[in-house]
Amino acid sequence: MLENNISIHAQQENEQDSKPTLLVVDDIPENIDVLVASLRDEYRIKVALNGPRALTIAKSDAKPDLILLDVMMPDMDGYEVCKRLKADPVTANIPVIFVTAKHDVQDEERGFAMGAADYIAKPISPPLVRARVRNQIALYDQNRQLMKKVRERTKELHDSKVRIIHHLGRAMEYKDNETGAHVVRMSYISKLIAEQCVDDPDWVEKVFLAAPMHDVGKIGIADAILLKPGKLAPEEWEEMKKHTLFGAEILDVEGEPLLDMARTIALTHHERWDGSGYPKGLKGDAIPLEGRIVALADVIDALLSKRPYKEAWSTEQAFAYVRDQAGQHFDPKLAQIALDLTEEIVELRSQYPDE
């Protein structure tokens, strides 16, 4: 018998938890009692007697699915509460139904302009309230499901782009002396540097994702030049420099922000702070920031890595070069950031060794 009672109690709790939650806001307890009596069979009910308390409940972890909001309250009226709810991303999507004795058309227009979903006049009709709330809850659920699908689809598209980018970046392993680990490391080094100079996580993430394609234009360089073990002849060097232009052409996709950044990086990562770089001889701040960051990260990892044509430099040698080239090859501010990140860069390289 006890087990049956426990089972029934647990079932009742589960049913209660599955019910949508309503927040009823009114400064008059009697008005709250009427609404609660009309809705408690179908919904979980939370109450607030004033605007500040309503905002606190609405922002809690257990946010309501709908808010029934009185307009005429002291200190903070319903319009102000609605305005603050809609201005906060945490609560902006929660539907608000005004419940008020004010029947003026202008009042209703004002409420709808603030983002209210519906208007119910006092004294309330319980069947009307239940119908209006039921409709808004259904719409809210539909919107949430739609937004979930949009987020899932957006993530799928983003992941697809990332896979394409990394495959393009790694394609250079078959055309160059550099390794796939270098592409990964210089991307992370770029991210480390970018995080220290730009307070925009989305921008930093784009740099990280776009950096692997910096040398994709080498696909267009003849193997006889790209894989030549000795020093390039002047005409061969001029041909080699065209990989920046080839990369920009490959990545020229209109209306795609990530590939647009990758294009900029491919085109400008061999420009130098003092104007002696290529392909355009840009100088100083005329070189896009993402190009300056990737240029520095690329050189740091290349110096610290062993290649068929050279031994790996020591940490001291590589960062001494960065210090010496600040204001010449590299943006001096970025060079100092990299020097300050020496330990983090060394640790990062140990996490992604060459195979």
TORVEXFI-985665 format. One record per residue (C-alpha): x, y, z; residue number from 0; chain. Coordinates in steps of 0.2 Angstrom, whole numbers, plus 2048, in hexadecimal, padded with zeros to 3 digits. Each point is the difference from the previous one (the first is absolute). Layout:
N
+-----+-----+-----+-----+--------+
|  px |  py |  pz | num | chaine |
+-----+-----+-----+-----+--------+
|   X |   Y |   Z | NUM |      A |
...
+-----+-----+-----+-----+--------+
//
This chain:
355
+-----+-----+-----+-----+--------+
|  px |  py |  pz | num | chaine |
+-----+-----+-----+-----+--------+
| 800 | 800 | 800 |   0 |      A |
| 80E | 80C | 804 |   1 |      A |
| 809 | 7FC | 7F0 |   2 |      A |
| 7F0 | 804 | 7F6 |   3 |      A |
| 7FE | 811 | 80A |   4 |      A |
| 812 | 804 | 7FC |   5 |      A |
| 7FE | 7FC | 7ED |   6 |      A |
| 7F0 | 80B | 800 |   7 |      A |
| 809 | 80E | 808 |   8 |      A |
| 80F | 7FF | 7F4 |   9 |      A |
| 7F4 | 800 | 7F1 |  10 |      A |
| 7F7 | 80F | 807 |  11 |      A |
| 811 | 809 | 802 |  12 |      A |
| 805 | 7FB | 7EE |  13 |      A |
| 7EF | 807 | 7F9 |  14 |      A |
| 803 | 810 | 80A |  15 |      A |
| 812 | 802 | 7F9 |  16 |      A |
| 7FA | 7FD | 7EE |  17 |      A |
| 7F3 | 80E | 801 |  18 |      A |
| 804 | 811 | 7F9 |  19 |      A |
| 805 | 80E | 80D |  20 |      A |
| 7F6 | 810 | 801 |  21 |      A |
| 806 | 810 | 809 |  22 |      A |
| 7F1 | 80A | 806 |  23 |      A |
| 805 | 812 | 804 |  24 |      A |
| 7F4 | 80C | 80A |  25 |      A |
| 801 | 80B | 80F |  26 |      A |
| 7EF | 7FB | 806 |  27 |      A |
| 7FF | 7EE | 808 |  28 |      A |
| 7EE | 7FE | 7FC |  29 |      A |
| 803 | 802 | 7ED |  30 |      A |
| 80E | 7F3 | 801 |  31 |      A |
| 7F4 | 7F4 | 809 |  32 |      A |
| 7F3 | 801 | 7F2 |  33 |      A |
| 80E | 7FC | 7F2 |  34 |      A |
| 807 | 7F2 | 80A |  35 |      A |
| 7EF | 7F8 | 803 |  36 |      A |
| 7FD | 801 | 7ED |  37 |      A |
| 811 | 7F9 | 7FB |  38 |      A |
| 807 | 7F4 | 80D |  39 |      A |
| 7F9 | 7F0 | 7F9 |  40 |      A |
| 80A | 802 | 7F0 |  41 |      A |
| 80F | 80A | 806 |  42 |      A |
| 80D | 802 | 80D |  43 |      A |
| 7FE | 811 | 807 |  44 |      A |
| 80C | 80D | 807 |  45 |      A |
| 7FB | 811 | 807 |  46 |      A |
| 808 | 811 | 802 |  47 |      A |
| 7F8 | 80F | 809 |  48 |      A |
| 80B | 80D | 7F7 |  49 |      A |
| 80B | 803 | 7F1 |  50 |      A |
| 811 | 7FD | 807 |  51 |      A |
| 7FB | 7F0 | 807 |  52 |      A |
| 7F8 | 7FB | 7F0 |  53 |      A |
| 811 | 804 | 7F7 |  54 |      A |
| 80A | 7F5 | 80C |  55 |      A |
| 7F5 | 7F1 | 7FE |  56 |      A |
| 800 | 802 | 7ED |  57 |      A |
| 813 | 800 | 800 |  58 |      A |
| 801 | 7F1 | 80B |  59 |      A |
| 806 | 7EF | 7FA |  60 |      A |
| 7EE | 7FA | 800 |  61 |      A |
| 7FA | 80D | 7F4 |  62 |      A |
| 7ED | 801 | 7FE |  63 |      A |
| 7F8 | 7FB | 7EF |  64 |      A |
| 7F4 | 80F | 800 |  65 |      A |
| 7FD | 80F | 80B |  66 |      A |
| 7EF | 807 | 804 |  67 |      A |
| 804 | 813 | 805 |  68 |      A |
| 7F5 | 80D | 808 |  69 |      A |
| 803 | 811 | 7F8 |  70 |      A |
| 7FB | 80C | 80F |  71 |      A |
| 80D | 7FC | 80E |  72 |      A |
| 809 | 80D | 80B |  73 |      A |
| 812 | 804 | 7FE |  74 |      A |
| 803 | 7F6 | 7F1 |  75 |      A |
| 7F1 | 7FD | 7F5 |  76 |      A |
| 7FD | 7F2 | 7F3 |  77 |      A |
| 806 | 80A | 7F1 |  78 |      A |
| 811 | 803 | 809 |  79 |      A |
| 801 | 7ED | 805 |  80 |      A |
| 7FC | 7FB | 7EE |  81 |      A |
| 80D | 80C | 7F9 |  82 |      A |
| 80D | 7F9 | 80B |  83 |      A |
| 7FB | 7EE | 7FC |  84 |      A |
| 801 | 803 | 7EE |  85 |      A |
| 811 | 809 | 801 |  86 |      A |
| 808 | 7F2 | 809 |  87 |      A |
| 806 | 7F1 | 7F4 |  88 |      A |
| 7FD | 7F4 | 80E |  89 |      A |
| 7ED | 804 | 802 |  90 |      A |
| 7FC | 809 | 7EF |  91 |      A |
| 7F7 | 7F1 | 7F8 |  92 |      A |
| 7F5 | 7FC | 80F |  93 |      A |
| 7EE | 805 | 7FA |  94 |      A |
| 7F7 | 80D | 80B |  95 |      A |
| 7EE | 802 | 801 |  96 |      A |
| 7FA | 810 | 808 |  97 |      A |
| 7F1 | 7FF | 80C |  98 |      A |
| 7F9 | 811 | 803 |  99 |      A |
| 7F0 | 80A | 803 | 100 |      A |
| 807 | 80D | 7F4 | 101 |      A |
| 7F6 | 7FD | 7F0 | 102 |      A |
| 806 | 80F | 7F6 | 103 |      A |
| 805 | 7FC | 7EE | 104 |      A |
| 810 | 80A | 803 | 105 |      A |
| 805 | 7F6 | 80F | 106 |      A |
| 7FE | 7F0 | 7F6 | 107 |      A |
| 80B | 807 | 7F2 | 108 |      A |
| 80D | 806 | 80C | 109 |      A |
| 800 | 7EE | 808 | 110 |      A |
| 802 | 7F8 | 7EF | 111 |      A |
| 80D | 80C | 7FB | 112 |      A |
| 80A | 7FA | 80F | 113 |      A |
| 7FF | 7EE | 7FA | 114 |      A |
| 7F1 | 7FA | 80A | 115 |      A |
| 7F8 | 7F0 | 7F8 | 116 |      A |
| 7EE | 804 | 806 | 117 |      A |
| 7F5 | 80A | 80A | 118 |      A |
| 7F2 | 7FA | 80C | 119 |      A |
| 7F4 | 80C | 808 | 120 |      A |
| 7FA | 800 | 812 | 121 |      A |
| 7F5 | 7FA | 808 | 122 |      A |
| 807 | 7F0 | 7F8 | 123 |      A |
| 7F6 | 7F2 | 7F9 | 124 |      A |
| 808 | 7EF | 805 | 125 |      A |
| 7FC | 7F7 | 7F0 | 126 |      A |
| 807 | 80E | 7F6 | 127 |      A |
| 810 | 801 | 80A | 128 |      A |
| 802 | 7ED | 7FE | 129 |      A |
| 7FE | 801 | 7ED | 130 |      A |
| 80B | 80F | 7FE | 131 |      A |
| 80E | 7F8 | 80B | 132 |      A |
| 7FE | 7F0 | 7F7 | 133 |      A |
| 802 | 808 | 7EF | 134 |      A |
| 810 | 80A | 805 | 135 |      A |
| 808 | 7F1 | 808 | 136 |      A |
| 7FD | 7F6 | 7F0 | 137 |      A |
| 808 | 80E | 7F6 | 138 |      A |
| 80E | 801 | 80C | 139 |      A |
| 804 | 7ED | 7FF | 140 |      A |
| 7FF | 801 | 7ED | 141 |      A |
| 80C | 80F | 800 | 142 |      A |
| 80C | 7F7 | 80C | 143 |      A |
| 800 | 7F0 | 7F5 | 144 |      A |
| 803 | 80B | 7F0 | 145 |      A |
| 80F | 809 | 809 | 146 |      A |
| 807 | 7EF | 805 | 147 |      A |
| 7FF | 7FA | 7EE | 148 |      A |
| 808 | 810 | 7FA | 149 |      A |
| 80E | 7FE | 80C | 150 |      A |
| 803 | 7EE | 7FC | 151 |      A |
| 800 | 804 | 7ED | 152 |      A |
| 80C | 80F | 803 | 153 |      A |
| 80C | 7F5 | 80A | 154 |      A |
| 7FF | 7F3 | 7F2 | 155 |      A |
| 805 | 80D | 7F3 | 156 |      A |
| 80E | 807 | 80B | 157 |      A |
| 807 | 7EF | 803 | 158 |      A |
| 7FF | 7FC | 7EE | 159 |      A |
| 80A | 811 | 7FC | 160 |      A |
| 80D | 7FB | 80D | 161 |      A |
| 803 | 7EF | 7F9 | 162 |      A |
| 802 | 808 | 7EE | 163 |      A |
| 80C | 80C | 807 | 164 |      A |
| 80B | 7F3 | 809 | 165 |      A |
| 800 | 7F5 | 7F1 | 166 |      A |
| 806 | 80E | 7F5 | 167 |      A |
| 80D | 805 | 80D | 168 |      A |
| 806 | 7EE | 801 | 169 |      A |
| 800 | 7FE | 7ED | 170 |      A |
| 810 | 80A | 801 | 171 |      A |
| 809 | 7F2 | 809 | 172 |      A |
| 801 | 7F8 | 7EF | 173 |      A |
| 807 | 80F | 7F7 | 174 |      A |
| 80C | 807 | 80D | 175 |      A |
| 80D | 7FB | 80D | 176 |      A |
| 7F5 | 806 | 80E | 177 |      A |
| 7F6 | 7F4 | 80A | 178 |      A |
| 7EE | 7FF | 806 | 179 |      A |
| 806 | 802 | 812 | 180 |      A |
| 807 | 811 | 7FA | 181 |      A |
| 7EF | 806 | 7FA | 182 |      A |
| 7F8 | 7FB | 810 | 183 |      A |
| 80D | 808 | 80B | 184 |      A |
| 801 | 811 | 7F6 | 185 |      A |
| 7ED | 801 | 801 | 186 |      A |
| 801 | 7FE | 813 | 187 |      A |
| 80E | 80C | 802 | 188 |      A |
| 7F6 | 80C | 7F5 | 189 |      A |
| 7F1 | 7FE | 80C | 190 |      A |
| 80B | 803 | 80F | 191 |      A |
| 806 | 810 | 7F9 | 192 |      A |
| 7EF | 806 | 7FA | 193 |      A |
| 7F9 | 7FD | 811 | 194 |      A |
| 80C | 80C | 807 | 195 |      A |
| 7FC | 80F | 7F4 | 196 |      A |
| 7EE | 7FE | 7FC | 197 |      A |
| 7F1 | 7FF | 80C | 198 |      A |
| 7F5 | 7F7 | 7F4 | 199 |      A |
| 7FF | 7ED | 802 | 200 |      A |
| 7F7 | 7FE | 7EF | 201 |      A |
| 80E | 809 | 7F7 | 202 |      A |
| 80D | 7F6 | 809 | 203 |      A |
| 7F7 | 7F0 | 7FB | 204 |      A |
| 800 | 805 | 7EE | 205 |      A |
| 813 | 804 | 800 | 206 |      A |
| 802 | 7EE | 808 | 207 |      A |
| 7F5 | 7F8 | 7F3 | 208 |      A |
| 807 | 80A | 7F1 | 209 |      A |
| 813 | 7FF | 804 | 210 |      A |
| 802 | 7EE | 7F9 | 211 |      A |
| 7FC | 806 | 7EE | 212 |      A |
| 80E | 80D | 800 | 213 |      A |
| 80B | 7F7 | 7F4 | 214 |      A |
| 7F2 | 7F8 | 7F5 | 215 |      A |
| 806 | 809 | 7F1 | 216 |      A |
| 810 | 7F5 | 7FF | 217 |      A |
| 7F4 | 7F4 | 7F8 | 218 |      A |
| 803 | 80B | 7F0 | 219 |      A |
| 813 | 800 | 802 | 220 |      A |
| 80A | 7F3 | 7F5 | 221 |      A |
| 808 | 7F2 | 80A | 222 |      A |
| 811 | 804 | 7F8 | 223 |      A |
| 800 | 811 | 809 | 224 |      A |
| 7F6 | 7FB | 810 | 225 |      A |
| 80B | 7F1 | 804 | 226 |      A |
| 811 | 806 | 7F9 | 227 |      A |
| 80D | 7FC | 80E | 228 |      A |
| 80B | 80E | 7FC | 229 |      A |
| 7FE | 813 | 7FF | 230 |      A |
| 7F4 | 806 | 7F3 | 231 |      A |
| 805 | 80A | 7F1 | 232 |      A |
| 7F9 | 812 | 7FF | 233 |      A |
| 7F3 | 7FB | 7F3 | 234 |      A |
| 7FB | 7F1 | 80B | 235 |      A |
| 7FE | 80B | 80F | 236 |      A |
| 7F5 | 80B | 7F7 | 237 |      A |
| 7F5 | 7F1 | 7FB | 238 |      A |
| 800 | 7FA | 812 | 239 |      A |
| 7FA | 811 | 806 | 240 |      A |
| 7F0 | 7FE | 7F5 | 241 |      A |
| 7F9 | 7F3 | 80D | 242 |      A |
| 7F9 | 80E | 80A | 243 |      A |
| 7F6 | 806 | 7F0 | 244 |      A |
| 7FB | 7EE | 7FC | 245 |      A |
| 7FA | 7FD | 812 | 246 |      A |
| 7F6 | 810 | 7FF | 247 |      A |
| 7F8 | 7FB | 7F0 | 248 |      A |
| 7FC | 7EE | 806 | 249 |      A |
| 7F7 | 807 | 810 | 250 |      A |
| 7F7 | 80E | 7F7 | 251 |      A |
| 7EE | 7FC | 805 | 252 |      A |
| 7F4 | 80E | 802 | 253 |      A |
| 7F5 | 801 | 80F | 254 |      A |
| 80A | 7F4 | 80B | 255 |      A |
| 808 | 808 | 80F | 256 |      A |
| 80B | 7F2 | 805 | 257 |      A |
| 807 | 7FD | 7EE | 258 |      A |
| 802 | 813 | 7FE | 259 |      A |
| 80B | 800 | 80F | 260 |      A |
| 80A | 7F1 | 7F9 | 261 |      A |
| 802 | 809 | 7F0 | 262 |      A |
| 807 | 810 | 809 | 263 |      A |
| 80C | 7F5 | 809 | 264 |      A |
| 806 | 7F6 | 7F1 | 265 |      A |
| 803 | 811 | 7F7 | 266 |      A |
| 809 | 809 | 80E | 267 |      A |
| 809 | 7F4 | 80B | 268 |      A |
| 810 | 804 | 7F7 | 269 |      A |
| 7FF | 813 | 801 | 270 |      A |
| 80C | 808 | 80C | 271 |      A |
| 7FE | 80E | 80D | 272 |      A |
| 80E | 80A | 7F7 | 273 |      A |
| 7F8 | 7FE | 7EF | 274 |      A |
| 80D | 7F4 | 7F9 | 275 |      A |
| 7F4 | 7F2 | 7FE | 276 |      A |
| 7F5 | 7F9 | 7F2 | 277 |      A |
| 7F5 | 800 | 7F6 | 278 |      A |
| 7FC | 812 | 802 | 279 |      A |
| 80D | 807 | 80B | 280 |      A |
| 7F3 | 806 | 80D | 281 |      A |
| 807 | 809 | 80F | 282 |      A |
| 7FC | 801 | 813 | 283 |      A |
| 7ED | 801 | 804 | 284 |      A |
| 7FC | 7FF | 7ED | 285 |      A |
| 803 | 7ED | 802 | 286 |      A |
| 7F0 | 7F8 | 807 | 287 |      A |
| 802 | 7FB | 812 | 288 |      A |
| 7FC | 7EE | 7FC | 289 |      A |
| 80D | 7FF | 7F3 | 290 |      A |
| 80D | 808 | 80D | 291 |      A |
| 7FB | 7F3 | 80D | 292 |      A |
| 801 | 7F1 | 7F5 | 293 |      A |
| 811 | 806 | 7F8 | 294 |      A |
| 807 | 800 | 812 | 295 |      A |
| 7F9 | 7EF | 805 | 296 |      A |
| 806 | 7F8 | 7F0 | 297 |      A |
| 812 | 806 | 802 | 298 |      A |
| 801 | 7FB | 812 | 299 |      A |
| 7FA | 7EF | 7FD | 300 |      A |
| 80B | 7FE | 7F1 | 301 |      A |
| 810 | 805 | 809 | 302 |      A |
| 7FD | 7F4 | 80E | 303 |      A |
| 7FD | 7F2 | 7F4 | 304 |      A |
| 80C | 7F4 | 7F7 | 305 |      A |
| 7FF | 800 | 7ED | 306 |      A |
| 809 | 7F6 | 7F3 | 307 |      A |
| 80A | 810 | 7FC | 308 |      A |
| 803 | 806 | 812 | 309 |      A |
| 801 | 7FB | 812 | 310 |      A |
| 7F4 | 806 | 80D | 311 |      A |
| 805 | 810 | 809 | 312 |      A |
| 801 | 800 | 813 | 313 |      A |
| 7F2 | 80A | 809 | 314 |      A |
| 80D | 80D | 804 | 315 |      A |
| 806 | 802 | 7EE | 316 |      A |
| 7EE | 801 | 7F9 | 317 |      A |
| 7FA | 80D | 80D | 318 |      A |
| 80F | 80A | 7FE | 319 |      A |
| 7FC | 801 | 7ED | 320 |      A |
| 7EF | 806 | 805 | 321 |      A |
| 807 | 80D | 80B | 322 |      A |
| 80D | 806 | 7F3 | 323 |      A |
| 7F2 | 801 | 7F2 | 324 |      A |
| 7F4 | 80A | 80A | 325 |      A |
| 7FC | 80F | 7F6 | 326 |      A |
| 808 | 7F8 | 7F0 | 327 |      A |
| 7F8 | 7F0 | 7FC | 328 |      A |
| 7F3 | 800 | 80E | 329 |      A |
| 7F4 | 80C | 808 | 330 |      A |
| 809 | 805 | 80F | 331 |      A |
| 7F1 | 7FF | 80C | 332 |      A |
| 7FC | 7EE | 7FA | 333 |      A |
| 812 | 7FB | 801 | 334 |      A |
| 800 | 805 | 813 | 335 |      A |
| 7F0 | 7F7 | 802 | 336 |      A |
| 809 | 7F0 | 7F9 | 337 |      A |
| 80F | 803 | 80B | 338 |      A |
| 7F5 | 801 | 80F | 339 |      A |
| 7F7 | 7F0 | 7FA | 340 |      A |
| 811 | 7F6 | 7FE | 341 |      A |
| 7FB | 7F3 | 80E | 342 |      A |
| 7EF | 7FD | 7F9 | 343 |      A |
| 806 | 7FE | 7EE | 344 |      A |
| 80E | 7F4 | 805 | 345 |      A |
| 7F3 | 7F6 | 80A | 346 |      A |
| 7F4 | 800 | 7F1 | 347 |      A |
| 80D | 7F9 | 7F5 | 348 |      A |
| 803 | 7F2 | 80B | 349 |      A |
| 7EE | 7FB | 7FF | 350 |      A |
| 800 | 7FF | 7ED | 351 |      A |
| 811 | 7F9 | 7FB | 352 |      A |
| 805 | 7FB | 7EE | 353 |      A |
| 7FD | 7EE | 7FC | 354 |      A |
+-----+-----+-----+-----+--------+
//
